Structures are given as C-alpha cells and as structure tokens.
C-alpha cells in the first residue's frame, strides 16, 4: 500500500475521514489516474455542494492511497480547510501543516522564526525542493487541499490573504494539485487572472453520495428537533455550538445541571447523527470522549438558528464556568487537577476564533494554568502555541496592547527556560510507564533541537517495543535531521523484524536507507549505513547487509578526520564480520591507524569469528596483538564464546598475560556451573 508522508498532521486527517468509504471506487480510480497521467494539466478542482462527500473522499484518498501510487513513487501532502475544527481555516495553519509535511518528506529541519511572509516564502521554496526530489526519484509530488470555500482568510479584513492565493500558479517539476470545494464563494481576489484555478476546464463535478445525503437528512432533522426540544437538549446544542466542540459528557453535566445519564443518552442515541465523538486530546487512553457537531453545515445551521444573542448567552456560560476553575475558592487552588481538558485546549481556541483577546491574554499569562497543562500533557508546547496565538492577535489589532505583549514575551521566555534542563531520557521513561502522550509532549518541549531529537529517537524505541509500531513510525518521521531520522527508523526495523513482520521491516529499511543517503556528512552517513547493515543482517538479509556495509566502508574511507575514520571503521568491522565476510572485516580492522582502535576492532572480530565456530582462526587473530594486555583482553573475549575446556585454557593464558584482568568473574557469569573447574584449570596452567 502507498504510504503518504507522515507527520503530526496525519492525526488531524484521521479525525475527518469516515470509518469506511462506500461506493466511491470510480472516483478513487479517477484521482489515481490524475496523479499518474503525464498528459493531464497540473490542477483538478472537484466541486460539489454540501453533504456530497468531498472530505470523506479526499481524506480516505490521503490516508489510504491506492497501491498504484506507491509503485509509481507518488508522494501525497495535504491540508483540509474546516471551520468546524478550531484554527484550521486560515492561511497560517495551512502554511504550518504543509511546511511540517514537506520537511518530513525532504528530511530537513523545520525553518525557524520569520514573519508571515518569510514563512510563506519558505513554504513555496519547500514545494519546489520536494517536487524536484520526487521527480528525481522517478515519482511525483501531489498536494491535496480540501474545503477552499471554508477559508476564513478570504473575509477577515482588507489585509487578509487566501489559501488559494498561496497555491503555485506554475507547479514545479510535474507537481499535481487536487483541490475541492463548493462552486461558491467565487475565487478570491488575490488569485491572479492567469492562475489555473480560474480555468473552468479543471472543474470536475462530484456526484452526491447517497450515504452522505442520508446522514444529512437525518442530521438536519435531529438538529431541528433539538432546537425546539427540552431545555437540556437545547442547552447541549447551544453549548457545543458556542464551544465549537470538545466538551465531554462530564463537562456538559456541569454546564447544564442535568445528570450524566440524561446527557449521554441524548448525545449517544437521540442525536447520534448531529453529534460525533472523538477521544480527548491528552487522555485518549482513559476512554474520555468529547463531542462536536457532526458536520460543518450542521454547525453553521445551528449557529444561524440560535442567533447571535443566544450564542452570546452560551459563550457567557462557558466564561463563567472557566472563571470558576481559574479562581481559587474554599481551599481549592486555581486550575485544580480535575480541571476539564476543554478549558486548557478548546476554550482558548474558541476565544481566538471569536477575537476575545482580553480573555485569551488572561489565560495565556496564567502560570498556574500552564503548570496544570504541563502536568496533563507532559510539556509546554500547547502553552507556547497559545502565547504565540495571543501575540499575533494583539499585533493584528488597530491599537496593540504593548504592555500585554511585553508580559506575554516575558512569560514565554520563562516557559522556554524551564525546558532546558529536562533529562533527555525522561520521555522514554514516561512511555515505558504507559504514558506515551505525556512522553511525546515532554520530548517536544525540549528547546534544544539536538536534545529533542535524541529524546524522540529514544521514545521511538520504547513505543515500538511495547507494540505501538504505527505511533513509533509517526514519531520517527517527525525527526527532520536525516541522521537522527535514519537512526530512529533503523531501531524500528529491528523491533518490527523481531516480531516477524519482515515485509514491513524491509519497507522501513528501504526508507531508512534512502534517508541515510541524503546525509551529507561522511561520518554520520557511514554510521547510519553501518547501523542499518547490522539490523538488516540480524533480520536475515545478509546480501543486503553486505551491500550496505560496502557503501558504509566507502563513506568511512572518505572521512578526513583520523579519529572519526577509526571509529567508523571499528563499528563497521563487527557488522561485516557478523555478515560472514571475516576476511574483509580483518582488512578493515588492520586499515585502522589508531593502535587502540585497531586492537579493539580485532578483538571484536576475534569474538565474532569464534562464535562462527572457527576457533583456531579466532585465536590466531587475538595473538596478533603484540600488547600483552590487549592480547589478554582479546583471548578473554574469545573464551567467552568457545566451549570448555578450551575456554579455561584461554583464560589461563589471558591471566598470565594481563595480571590486571579478572577473568574468573567473567567466566563465572558465562559458565556458572563450571567456575570451580575453570579455577582449577587456571591454577594448573599457572603451575606449568
């Protein structure tokens, strides 16, 4: 199956896609043909009215692209514009999401800093680089953008810009772009007259899905009934509409005063098509579910029928509810441990969407609240994002509040400074304790890029080790440094092969190999290829391991630093020896100019050769070491893998050569039942 570019944004697409796409085989085939046909133009625009199933079709296509695309090297990146999910309907999140995906595809670091124009220019540059990389590999880059009609940037002021205006007019290197939306509103003014989006020939009308229409009819019927239903039903609809989703059953019980059974009965059964459920963002493993309107049209219809006054009433109830947790009362601290997740995540996004900068600034400057967010999520990423959002909104105002901006900047600095001393292995410990969400959030809080990558690499191994291979893959692919990403994927290959999924292990090994070849530093590339060769050999593919090792050796010999070259060749010697080429491994070991490194490499080789039952040759290699202590160490390593009584003889010889050695404790661990016999053999050798 074709594998799209992985990034954190994939989880967003998973929230949009239906559990199963029905009766759309012809459309999926047409999308595939558009991606592969060299004679097609660069754009296609799938148009349809509401409830036609556009998002269901494209989200399924992005998450599970047909196998033909993988065989042809097609790589997919995407963005789904939707006002129903907060902060996903303007140019800024579009730029952020695509930049992340393209950096993942290219295995490069995320660009840092810069204003909006700089970030957008960087995105366009990444599109060119990614498209050229895909074409060079024999494939094609395809961008999918759904919901152009829901772009809020088109109508948020004279200085606003649309997502459509950022799409390339001349897509580079054979790139294809699939867009979807309704026939209206018209194409935004910032799209040039010559742009392909203005060509009526790119339009493709999408027929209505009967399955989507059934959901629409039933959902709208339930919506109208709720609008005139019992007070509890009206409150549930009003609160979820005002909150823009994200409230749990417990939250709604507190807000409405109704018992939880009544709330859940309405949400689960009576209004099953009006509301949908998804796992809570920070505690999905606890079974916590939150609710939102089931479709953007339902949200819009509900907001229209409720009217501005009633929506303001429900927002005010949310404000009062938030204040009750913000204010210490009766010995209870501000933002206690049982603070609803919505007040820490969804509520500030709702304030940003409605332009309530005063309340948003109050939240973004509250250290106690951010401490609670740290406890729940394991990191400060959400808090830092919240501060940035508030700063942007204040700067966009007619008269920016400079005092508030200064306080926000100071608070941001404090949050960043407290993340500079987190132990790099701590995230992996949290994952091992069964809290992967907290672990990942904590790792991403690390402000030093190298430390964050190291923490995420360790996290990949632990998450994969407990069986969550898909999440481990997702984390690995967010590493933008090629050497670190290759290392993480290599560790994942070992785990996946260890549980018997050799096909997936081979696919991951291919991906890691491709990434390793993009590393420009010879030492880092040699180490990456060496590590992969070792894992591939362990999985039984010795022919591939030999090829990778030969490539790693070539890179190692290109290293100009003598010490780095010695380290690279030393690591490679054991890999080549374990792959069965003892002669080549010995040649590499003797090419090492550093005496200590060479001795260690020959010692490793001797042990591997002994483990292959060539005991005589192993002893010969060990005895070529002229330094008595080094030779004694090598003989001890050989003794650790040969059988008795030869091991006892070698230990006696090693003991005589290097008095500093304590071989008896070493052999006691290897042959615990024979330790007395070994001791007698050593004493006998000593007397001879």
C-alpha positions as CSV (number, residue, x, y, z in Angstrom):
1,X,0.0,0.0,0.0
2,X,1.2,3.5,-0.8
3,X,2.5,5.3,2.3
4,X,1.8,9.1,2.5
5,X,4.2,11.5,4.1
6,X,3.8,11.1,7.9
7,X,3.6,14.0,10.3
8,X,1.6,15.1,13.2
9,X,-1.0,16.4,10.7
10,X,-2.0,12.9,9.8
11,X,-3.9,12.7,13.1
12,X,-5.9,15.7,12.0
13,X,-6.9,13.9,8.8
14,X,-7.9,10.8,10.7
15,X,-10.4,12.9,12.6
16,X,-12.0,13.9,9.3
17,X,-12.1,10.5,7.4
18,X,-15.1,8.2,7.7
19,X,-14.6,4.7,9.2
20,X,-15.4,3.3,5.7
21,X,-15.8,5.0,2.3
22,X,-18.7,3.5,0.4
23,X,-19.3,3.3,-3.4
24,X,-16.5,5.7,-4.4
25,X,-14.3,3.3,-6.3
26,X,-14.7,5.2,-9.6
27,X,-13.7,8.5,-8.0
28,X,-10.7,6.9,-6.3
29,X,-9.6,5.5,-9.7
30,X,-10.0,8.9,-11.3
31,X,-7.9,10.6,-8.7
32,X,-5.2,8.0,-9.1
33,X,-5.3,8.5,-12.9
34,X,-4.9,12.3,-12.5
35,X,-1.8,11.7,-10.3
36,X,-0.2,9.4,-12.8
37,X,-1.2,10.6,-16.3
38,X,1.6,12.7,-17.8
39,X,-0.8,14.3,-20.3
40,X,-3.0,16.0,-17.7
41,X,-2.7,19.5,-16.5
42,X,-1.4,20.4,-13.0
43,X,-4.8,21.2,-11.4
44,X,-8.1,19.5,-10.9
45,X,-11.0,21.0,-8.9
46,X,-13.6,18.7,-7.5
47,X,-16.7,20.8,-7.0
48,X,-19.9,19.8,-5.2
49,X,-22.4,21.3,-2.8
50,X,-22.6,20.5,0.9
51,X,-23.1,16.9,2.0
52,X,-21.7,15.5,-1.3
53,X,-18.9,13.6,0.5
54,X,-15.9,15.6,-0.7
55,X,-14.0,15.5,2.5
56,X,-14.8,11.8,3.0
57,X,-13.4,11.0,-0.4
58,X,-10.2,13.0,-0.2
59,X,-9.4,12.2,3.4
60,X,-9.7,8.5,2.6
61,X,-7.5,9.0,-0.5
62,X,-4.8,10.7,1.5
63,X,-4.8,8.2,4.4
64,X,-5.0,5.1,2.2
65,X,-3.8,5.9,-1.3
66,X,-4.1,3.1,-3.9
67,X,-1.2,0.8,-4.4
68,X,-0.5,2.1,-7.9
69,X,0.7,5.4,-6.5
70,X,3.3,3.7,-4.3
71,X,4.6,1.7,-7.2
72,X,4.9,5.0,-9.2
73,X,6.7,6.9,-6.4
74,X,3.8,9.4,-5.8
75,X,4.0,11.3,-2.5
76,X,1.0,13.0,-1.0
77,X,0.8,16.1,1.2
78,X,-2.5,17.6,2.2
79,X,-4.5,20.2,4.1
80,X,-8.2,20.2,5.0
81,X,-9.7,23.6,5.5
82,X,-12.5,23.3,8.0
83,X,-14.1,25.9,10.3
84,X,-15.6,23.1,12.4
85,X,-12.1,22.3,13.9
86,X,-10.7,25.4,15.5
87,X,-7.7,27.2,13.9
88,X,-7.9,25.1,10.7
89,X,-9.5,27.6,8.3
90,X,-6.9,30.3,7.5
91,X,-3.6,30.6,5.7
92,X,-1.4,30.3,8.8
93,X,-2.3,26.7,9.7
94,X,-2.1,25.8,6.0
95,X,1.4,27.1,5.9
96,X,2.3,25.4,9.2
97,X,0.9,22.0,8.3
98,X,2.4,21.9,4.8
99,X,5.8,23.0,6.0
100,X,5.9,20.2,8.5
101,X,4.9,17.6,5.9
102,X,7.4,18.8,3.3
103,X,10.2,19.0,5.8
104,X,9.4,15.4,6.7
105,X,9.5,14.3,3.1
106,X,12.8,16.1,2.5
107,X,14.3,15.1,5.8
108,X,15.3,18.6,6.6
109,X,15.0,20.8,9.6
110,X,11.9,23.0,10.1
111,X,12.5,26.6,9.3
112,X,12.6,28.8,12.4
113,X,11.5,32.4,13.0
114,X,10.4,34.9,10.5
115,X,7.2,36.8,9.9
116,X,4.3,35.5,7.9
117,X,5.8,36.5,4.5
118,X,9.0,34.7,5.4
119,X,7.2,31.6,6.4
120,X,5.2,31.6,3.2
121,X,8.2,32.1,1.1
122,X,9.9,29.2,2.8
123,X,6.9,27.0,2.1
124,X,7.0,27.8,-1.6
125,X,10.7,27.0,-1.7
126,X,10.0,23.7,0.1
127,X,7.3,22.8,-2.5
128,X,9.9,23.3,-5.3
129,X,12.5,21.2,-3.5
130,X,10.1,18.4,-2.7
131,X,8.6,18.3,-6.2
132,X,12.1,18.1,-7.7
133,X,13.2,15.4,-5.2
134,X,10.1,13.3,-6.1
135,X,10.8,13.7,-9.8
136,X,14.4,12.8,-9.4
137,X,13.3,9.6,-7.6
138,X,11.0,8.8,-10.5
139,X,7.8,9.9,-8.9
140,X,5.7,12.9,-8.4
141,X,4.5,15.3,-5.6
142,X,0.8,15.7,-5.2
143,X,-0.8,18.3,-3.0
144,X,-4.4,17.8,-1.8
145,X,-6.4,20.8,-0.5
146,X,-10.0,20.3,0.6
147,X,-12.5,23.0,1.5
148,X,-11.3,26.1,-0.2
149,X,-14.8,27.5,0.3
150,X,-14.3,27.4,4.1
151,X,-11.2,29.6,4.0
152,X,-11.9,32.3,6.7
153,X,-8.9,34.3,5.5
154,X,-10.9,35.5,2.5
155,X,-13.2,37.5,4.7
156,X,-11.2,38.5,7.7
157,X,-10.2,42.0,6.7
158,X,-8.6,44.0,3.9
159,X,-5.1,42.7,4.7
160,X,-6.1,39.1,4.8
161,X,-4.9,36.6,2.2
162,X,-6.5,33.4,1.0
163,X,-5.1,29.9,0.9
164,X,-6.0,29.7,-2.8
165,X,-3.7,32.7,-3.4
166,X,-0.8,30.8,-2.0
167,X,-1.2,27.8,-4.3
168,X,1.5,27.9,-7.0
169,X,0.4,29.1,-10.4
170,X,3.1,27.1,-12.2
171,X,3.5,23.9,-10.1
172,X,7.2,22.8,-10.4
173,X,8.7,19.5,-11.5
174,X,5.5,17.8,-12.7
175,X,3.7,18.5,-9.4
176,X,-0.1,17.9,-9.3
177,X,-2.6,19.8,-7.1
178,X,-6.1,18.4,-6.2
179,X,-8.5,21.0,-4.7
180,X,-12.1,20.6,-3.6
181,X,-14.8,22.9,-2.6
182,X,-18.2,24.3,-3.4
183,X,-18.9,26.3,-6.6
184,X,-19.4,29.4,-4.4
185,X,-18.0,31.6,-3.0
186,X,-16.0,32.8,-6.1
187,X,-12.3,32.6,-6.4
188,X,-10.6,35.1,-4.1
189,X,-9.3,38.4,-5.5
190,X,-5.7,37.6,-4.5
191,X,-5.6,34.7,-7.1
192,X,-4.1,36.2,-10.4
193,X,-6.2,36.2,-13.6
194,X,-3.8,33.8,-15.3
195,X,-3.8,31.2,-12.4
196,X,-5.0,27.7,-13.3
197,X,-7.7,27.9,-10.6
198,X,-9.5,30.4,-12.9
199,X,-9.6,27.8,-15.8
200,X,-13.1,26.4,-15.9
201,X,-11.6,23.3,-17.7
202,X,-10.1,22.0,-14.4
203,X,-13.6,21.6,-12.8
204,X,-14.8,18.1,-12.0
205,X,-18.3,17.8,-10.6
206,X,-18.6,15.3,-7.8
207,X,-21.9,13.4,-7.7
208,X,-23.7,13.3,-4.4
209,X,-23.1,10.3,-2.2
210,X,-26.4,8.7,-1.2
211,X,-24.8,7.7,2.1
212,X,-23.8,11.3,2.8
213,X,-27.3,12.5,1.9
214,X,-28.9,10.1,4.3
215,X,-26.7,11.3,7.1
216,X,-27.5,14.9,6.1
217,X,-31.3,14.4,6.1
218,X,-31.3,12.6,9.4
219,X,-28.8,15.0,11.0
220,X,-30.8,18.1,9.9
221,X,-34.0,16.5,11.2
222,X,-32.4,15.9,14.6
223,X,-31.0,19.4,14.6
224,X,-34.4,21.0,14.2
225,X,-35.9,18.8,16.8
226,X,-33.1,19.7,19.3
227,X,-33.7,23.4,18.6
228,X,-37.3,23.0,19.9
229,X,-36.7,20.2,22.3
230,X,-36.3,20.0,26.0
231,X,-34.3,22.6,27.9
232,X,-31.5,20.1,28.3
233,X,-31.4,19.3,24.5
234,X,-31.4,23.0,23.6
235,X,-28.6,23.6,26.1
236,X,-26.5,20.7,24.8
237,X,-26.8,22.0,21.2
238,X,-26.2,25.6,22.2
239,X,-23.1,24.9,24.3
240,X,-21.5,22.6,21.8
241,X,-22.1,25.2,19.0
242,X,-20.7,28.0,21.1
243,X,-17.8,26.0,22.3
244,X,-17.0,24.7,18.8
245,X,-16.9,21.2,20.1
246,X,-14.5,19.5,22.6
247,X,-16.8,19.2,25.6
248,X,-17.1,15.9,27.4
249,X,-20.2,14.4,29.0
250,X,-18.9,15.4,32.4
251,X,-18.3,19.0,31.2
252,X,-21.9,19.2,29.8
253,X,-23.3,17.8,33.1
254,X,-21.6,20.7,35.0
255,X,-22.7,23.3,32.5
256,X,-26.4,22.1,32.2
257,X,-27.0,20.8,35.7
258,X,-28.5,17.6,34.1
259,X,-27.4,14.2,35.3
260,X,-24.8,12.4,33.2
261,X,-27.2,9.6,32.2
262,X,-29.5,12.1,30.5
263,X,-26.7,13.9,28.8
264,X,-25.1,10.8,27.4
265,X,-28.5,9.3,26.3
266,X,-29.2,12.4,24.2
267,X,-25.7,12.6,22.8
268,X,-25.3,8.9,22.1
269,X,-28.7,8.0,20.8
270,X,-31.3,10.7,20.2
271,X,-28.7,13.0,18.4
272,X,-26.4,10.3,17.1
273,X,-26.1,12.0,13.7
274,X,-26.0,15.5,14.9
275,X,-23.0,15.0,17.2
276,X,-19.9,13.0,16.7
277,X,-17.3,11.8,19.3
278,X,-13.6,11.6,19.3
279,X,-11.0,10.7,22.0
280,X,-9.8,13.5,24.3
281,X,-6.6,15.0,23.0
282,X,-4.5,14.5,26.2
283,X,-6.1,11.4,27.7
284,X,-7.3,9.2,24.8
285,X,-6.2,6.0,26.6
286,X,-8.5,6.8,29.5
287,X,-11.6,6.4,27.3
288,X,-12.5,10.0,27.7
289,X,-14.7,11.2,24.8
290,X,-15.5,14.7,23.7
291,X,-18.3,15.8,21.4
292,X,-18.7,18.2,18.4
293,X,-21.2,18.8,15.7
294,X,-21.1,16.1,13.1
295,X,-20.7,18.3,10.0
296,X,-19.7,21.9,9.2
297,X,-23.2,22.5,7.7
298,X,-24.8,21.4,11.0
299,X,-22.6,23.8,12.9
300,X,-23.4,26.6,10.6
301,X,-27.2,25.8,10.7
302,X,-27.2,25.6,14.4
303,X,-25.3,28.9,14.8
304,X,-27.8,30.5,12.4
305,X,-30.9,29.2,14.1
306,X,-29.6,30.0,17.6
307,X,-28.8,33.6,16.6
308,X,-26.1,35.9,18.0
309,X,-27.9,36.7,21.3
310,X,-28.4,33.0,22.3
311,X,-24.8,32.1,21.2
312,X,-23.5,35.0,23.3
313,X,-25.6,33.7,26.2
314,X,-24.0,30.2,25.9
315,X,-20.5,31.7,25.5
316,X,-21.1,33.6,28.7
317,X,-21.9,30.4,30.5
318,X,-18.6,29.0,29.2
319,X,-16.8,32.1,30.5
320,X,-18.4,31.8,34.0
321,X,-17.5,28.1,34.0
322,X,-13.9,28.9,33.1
323,X,-13.7,31.6,35.8
324,X,-14.9,29.1,38.4
325,X,-11.8,27.0,37.7
326,X,-9.5,30.0,37.4
327,X,-10.4,31.5,40.8
328,X,-9.3,29.7,44.0
329,X,-12.2,29.1,46.3
330,X,-12.8,27.3,49.6
331,X,-9.2,26.0,49.8
332,X,-9.3,24.7,46.2
333,X,-6.4,26.0,44.1
334,X,-6.8,27.7,40.8
335,X,-6.9,25.1,37.9
336,X,-7.1,22.1,40.2
337,X,-6.1,18.6,39.0
338,X,-9.7,17.8,37.8
339,X,-9.8,20.9,35.5
340,X,-11.7,20.0,32.3
341,X,-9.5,19.4,29.3
342,X,-11.6,21.8,27.2
343,X,-10.7,24.8,29.4
344,X,-7.0,24.0,28.7
345,X,-7.3,23.3,25.0
346,X,-10.5,24.1,23.2
347,X,-11.6,27.2,25.2
348,X,-8.5,29.4,24.3
349,X,-9.0,28.4,20.6
350,X,-12.7,29.5,20.8
351,X,-11.6,32.8,22.3
352,X,-9.1,33.2,19.5
353,X,-11.7,32.4,16.9
354,X,-14.2,34.9,18.3
355,X,-11.5,37.6,18.7
356,X,-11.8,37.8,22.5
357,X,-8.2,38.8,23.1
358,X,-8.7,40.2,26.6
359,X,-9.8,36.8,28.0
360,X,-7.2,35.0,25.9
361,X,-4.4,37.2,27.2
362,X,-5.6,36.5,30.8
363,X,-5.4,32.7,30.1
364,X,-2.0,33.0,28.3
365,X,-0.5,34.9,31.2
366,X,-1.6,32.5,33.9
367,X,1.3,30.4,35.3
368,X,-0.9,28.2,37.4
369,X,-2.9,27.2,34.3
370,X,0.2,26.4,32.3
371,X,1.5,24.4,35.2
372,X,-1.7,22.3,35.1
373,X,-1.3,21.9,31.3
374,X,2.3,20.7,31.9
375,X,1.0,18.1,34.4
376,X,-1.6,16.9,32.0
377,X,0.2,16.9,28.7
378,X,3.8,16.5,29.9
379,X,5.1,19.5,28.0
380,X,4.7,23.2,27.4
381,X,4.1,23.0,23.6
382,X,0.4,23.9,23.9
383,X,1.1,26.8,26.3
384,X,3.8,28.2,23.9
385,X,1.4,28.0,21.0
386,X,-1.3,29.7,23.0
387,X,1.0,32.6,23.8
388,X,2.1,32.9,20.2
389,X,-1.6,33.0,19.0
390,X,-2.4,35.7,21.5
391,X,0.6,37.8,20.5
392,X,-0.4,37.5,16.8
393,X,-4.0,38.6,17.6
394,X,-2.8,41.6,19.6
395,X,-0.4,42.6,16.9
396,X,-3.2,42.5,14.3
397,X,-5.4,44.8,16.4
398,X,-5.8,48.5,15.5
399,X,-4.0,49.5,18.7
400,X,-1.8,46.7,20.0
401,X,-1.6,46.4,23.8
402,X,2.2,46.8,24.2
403,X,2.1,46.1,28.0
404,X,0.3,42.8,27.4
405,X,2.7,41.9,24.6
406,X,5.7,42.6,26.9
407,X,4.2,40.4,29.6
408,X,3.5,37.6,27.1
409,X,7.0,37.7,25.8
410,X,8.4,37.5,29.4
411,X,6.2,34.6,30.3
412,X,7.1,32.8,27.1
413,X,10.8,33.2,28.0
414,X,10.2,31.7,31.4
415,X,8.4,28.6,29.9
416,X,11.2,28.1,27.4
417,X,13.9,28.4,30.0
418,X,12.3,25.7,32.2
419,X,12.5,23.2,29.4
420,X,16.3,23.5,29.0
421,X,17.2,21.1,31.8
422,X,14.9,18.1,31.2
423,X,16.8,14.8,31.2
424,X,17.0,13.5,27.6
425,X,15.9,10.0,28.6
426,X,12.9,11.1,30.7
427,X,10.3,11.0,27.8
428,X,11.3,7.3,27.2
429,X,10.7,6.6,30.9
430,X,7.2,8.0,30.7
431,X,6.5,6.0,27.6
432,X,7.7,2.8,29.4
433,X,5.3,3.7,32.2
434,X,2.4,3.6,29.8
435,X,2.0,7.3,29.1
436,X,3.1,7.8,25.5
437,X,1.1,11.1,25.1
438,X,2.9,12.7,28.0
439,X,6.2,11.3,26.8
440,X,5.9,12.8,23.3
441,X,4.7,16.1,24.6
442,X,7.6,16.3,27.0
443,X,10.1,15.4,24.3
444,X,8.8,18.1,22.0
445,X,9.1,20.6,24.8
446,X,12.9,20.4,24.8
447,X,14.1,23.6,23.3
448,X,17.5,22.3,22.1
449,X,17.0,20.7,18.7
450,X,19.6,18.0,19.2
451,X,18.3,17.1,22.6
452,X,14.7,16.9,21.3
453,X,15.8,14.6,18.5
454,X,17.7,12.4,20.9
455,X,14.7,12.2,23.2
456,X,12.3,11.4,20.3
457,X,14.7,8.7,19.0
458,X,14.7,7.0,22.4
459,X,11.0,7.4,22.5
460,X,10.6,5.6,19.2
461,X,12.4,2.5,20.5
462,X,10.3,2.3,23.6
463,X,7.0,2.9,21.9
464,X,7.8,0.3,19.3
465,X,9.0,-2.1,22.0
466,X,5.6,-2.0,23.6
467,X,3.9,-2.9,20.3
468,X,2.7,0.5,19.0
469,X,4.6,0.4,15.7
470,X,2.4,2.9,13.9
471,X,2.9,5.6,16.5
472,X,6.6,4.9,16.6
473,X,6.7,5.4,12.8
474,X,4.9,8.7,13.1
475,X,7.3,10.0,15.8
476,X,10.3,8.8,13.8
477,X,9.1,10.7,10.7
478,X,8.9,14.0,12.5
479,X,12.6,14.0,13.0
480,X,13.9,16.4,10.5
481,X,17.6,15.7,10.9
482,X,18.4,12.9,8.4
483,X,21.0,11.1,10.6
484,X,18.6,11.0,13.6
485,X,15.7,10.0,11.5
486,X,17.6,7.2,9.9
487,X,18.7,6.0,13.3
488,X,15.1,6.0,14.7
489,X,13.8,4.1,11.7
490,X,16.7,1.6,11.9
491,X,15.8,0.9,15.5
492,X,12.2,0.4,14.4
493,X,13.3,-2.1,11.7
494,X,14.9,-4.2,14.5
495,X,11.7,-4.2,16.5
496,X,9.4,-4.9,13.6
497,X,11.6,-7.7,12.3
498,X,11.8,-9.2,15.8
499,X,8.0,-9.7,15.9
500,X,8.1,-11.4,12.5
501,X,6.7,-8.7,10.2
502,X,9.5,-9.0,7.7
503,X,7.7,-7.2,4.9
504,X,7.1,-4.1,6.9
505,X,10.7,-4.3,8.2
506,X,12.0,-4.4,4.7
507,X,9.9,-1.4,3.7
508,X,11.2,0.6,6.7
509,X,14.7,-0.5,6.0
510,X,14.3,0.9,2.4
511,X,13.1,4.2,3.8
512,X,15.9,4.4,6.3
513,X,18.4,3.6,3.5
514,X,17.0,6.4,1.3
515,X,17.3,8.9,4.1
516,X,20.8,7.8,5.0
517,X,21.9,8.5,1.5
518,X,20.8,12.1,1.9
519,X,23.2,12.7,4.8
520,X,26.0,14.9,3.6
521,X,28.5,14.3,6.5
522,X,30.6,11.2,5.6
523,X,31.0,10.1,9.3
524,X,27.3,10.4,10.0
525,X,26.3,8.7,6.7
526,X,28.8,5.8,7.4
527,X,27.4,5.3,10.9
528,X,23.8,5.4,9.6
529,X,24.5,2.8,6.9
530,X,26.5,0.7,9.4
531,X,23.7,0.6,11.9
532,X,21.2,-0.3,9.2
533,X,23.5,-3.1,7.8
534,X,23.7,-4.6,11.3
535,X,20.0,-4.6,11.7
536,X,19.3,-6.0,8.2
537,X,21.9,-8.7,8.8
538,X,20.2,-9.6,12.1
539,X,16.9,-9.9,10.2
540,X,18.5,-12.5,7.9
541,X,19.0,-10.4,4.7
542,X,22.8,-10.9,4.5
543,X,23.1,-10.0,0.9
544,X,21.6,-6.6,1.5
545,X,23.7,-6.2,4.6
546,X,26.9,-6.8,2.7
547,X,25.9,-4.1,0.1
548,X,25.1,-1.6,2.8
549,X,28.4,-2.4,4.6
550,X,30.3,-1.8,1.4
551,X,28.7,1.5,0.9
552,X,29.4,2.4,4.6
553,X,33.0,1.5,4.1
554,X,33.3,3.7,1.1
555,X,32.0,6.6,3.1
556,X,34.2,5.8,6.0
557,X,37.3,5.9,3.9
558,X,36.2,9.4,2.7
559,X,36.4,10.7,6.3
560,X,39.3,13.1,6.7
561,X,39.4,13.1,10.5
562,X,41.6,10.2,11.6
563,X,39.8,9.6,14.8
564,X,36.3,9.7,13.2
565,X,37.5,7.4,10.5
566,X,38.8,5.0,13.1
567,X,35.5,5.0,15.0
568,X,33.5,4.5,11.8
569,X,35.7,1.5,10.6
570,X,35.7,0.0,14.1
571,X,31.9,-0.1,14.2
572,X,31.8,-1.5,10.7
573,X,34.2,-4.4,11.4
574,X,31.8,-6.2,13.6
575,X,28.9,-5.7,11.2
576,X,30.9,-7.1,8.2
577,X,32.2,-10.0,10.3
578,X,28.7,-10.9,11.6
579,X,27.5,-10.8,7.9
580,X,30.1,-13.6,7.3
581,X,32.9,-11.8,5.5
582,X,35.6,-12.3,8.0
583,X,38.4,-11.6,5.6
584,X,37.0,-8.2,4.6
585,X,36.4,-7.4,8.2
586,X,40.0,-8.2,9.1
587,X,41.3,-6.0,6.2
588,X,39.2,-3.1,7.5
589,X,40.4,-3.6,11.1
590,X,44.0,-3.6,10.1
591,X,43.5,-0.4,8.0
592,X,42.7,1.5,11.2
593,X,45.8,3.6,12.1
594,X,44.9,4.3,15.7
595,X,46.6,1.4,17.7
596,X,44.0,1.2,20.4
597,X,41.1,1.4,18.0
598,X,42.6,-1.3,15.8
599,X,43.1,-3.6,18.8
600,X,39.5,-3.1,19.8
601,X,38.3,-3.9,16.3
602,X,40.5,-7.0,16.0
603,X,39.1,-8.1,19.4
604,X,35.6,-7.7,18.2
605,X,36.5,-9.6,15.1
606,X,38.1,-12.5,17.0
607,X,35.0,-12.9,19.2
608,X,32.7,-13.0,16.1
609,X,34.9,-15.5,14.3
610,X,35.0,-17.7,17.4
611,X,31.2,-17.5,17.5
612,X,31.1,-18.8,14.0
613,X,33.0,-21.9,15.2
614,X,36.3,-21.0,13.6
615,X,38.1,-21.1,17.0
616,X,41.6,-21.6,15.6
617,X,41.4,-18.5,13.4
618,X,39.9,-16.5,16.3
619,X,42.8,-17.4,18.5
620,X,45.3,-16.5,15.7
621,X,43.7,-13.1,15.3
622,X,43.8,-12.5,19.1
623,X,47.5,-13.5,19.3
624,X,48.5,-11.0,16.6
625,X,48.0,-8.3,19.1
626,X,51.5,-7.5,20.5
627,X,50.4,-5.6,23.5
628,X,50.1,-8.1,26.3
629,X,47.0,-6.5,27.9
630,X,45.2,-6.1,24.6
631,X,46.0,-9.7,23.7
632,X,44.8,-10.9,27.1
633,X,41.6,-9.0,26.6
634,X,41.1,-10.5,23.1
635,X,41.7,-14.0,24.4
636,X,39.1,-13.4,27.2
637,X,36.5,-12.4,24.6
638,X,37.3,-15.5,22.5
639,X,37.0,-17.6,25.7
640,X,33.5,-16.2,26.3
641,X,32.1,-17.9,23.2
642,X,34.1,-21.2,22.9
643,X,33.2,-24.3,24.9
644,X,35.0,-25.9,27.8
645,X,37.8,-27.0,28.4
646,X,39.3,-24.7,25.7
647,X,37.8,-21.6,27.4
648,X,39.6,-22.4,30.7
649,X,42.9,-22.8,28.8
650,X,42.4,-19.4,27.1
651,X,41.5,-17.8,30.4
652,X,44.7,-19.1,32.0
653,X,46.7,-17.8,29.1
654,X,45.0,-14.4,29.4
655,X,45.5,-14.3,33.1
656,X,49.2,-14.9,32.6
657,X,49.5,-12.1,30.0
658,X,47.5,-9.5,31.8
659,X,47.5,-9.6,35.6
660,X,45.1,-6.7,35.7
661,X,42.3,-9.0,34.3
662,X,39.8,-10.7,36.4
663,X,38.6,-13.4,34.0
664,X,37.1,-15.7,36.6
665,X,34.2,-13.4,37.5
666,X,33.6,-13.0,33.7
667,X,33.6,-16.7,33.1
668,X,31.5,-17.3,36.2
669,X,28.7,-15.4,34.5
670,X,29.1,-17.4,31.3
671,X,29.6,-20.8,32.8
672,X,28.2,-20.6,36.4
673,X,28.2,-24.4,36.8
674,X,31.8,-24.7,35.8
675,X,33.5,-21.9,37.7
676,X,35.4,-24.3,40.1
677,X,36.6,-26.4,37.2
678,X,37.9,-23.2,35.4
679,X,39.6,-22.1,38.6
680,X,41.4,-25.4,38.8
681,X,42.4,-25.2,35.2
682,X,43.8,-21.7,35.6
683,X,45.8,-22.8,38.7
684,X,47.1,-25.8,36.7
685,X,48.1,-23.5,33.8
686,X,49.8,-21.2,36.3
687,X,51.9,-24.0,37.7
688,X,53.0,-25.3,34.3
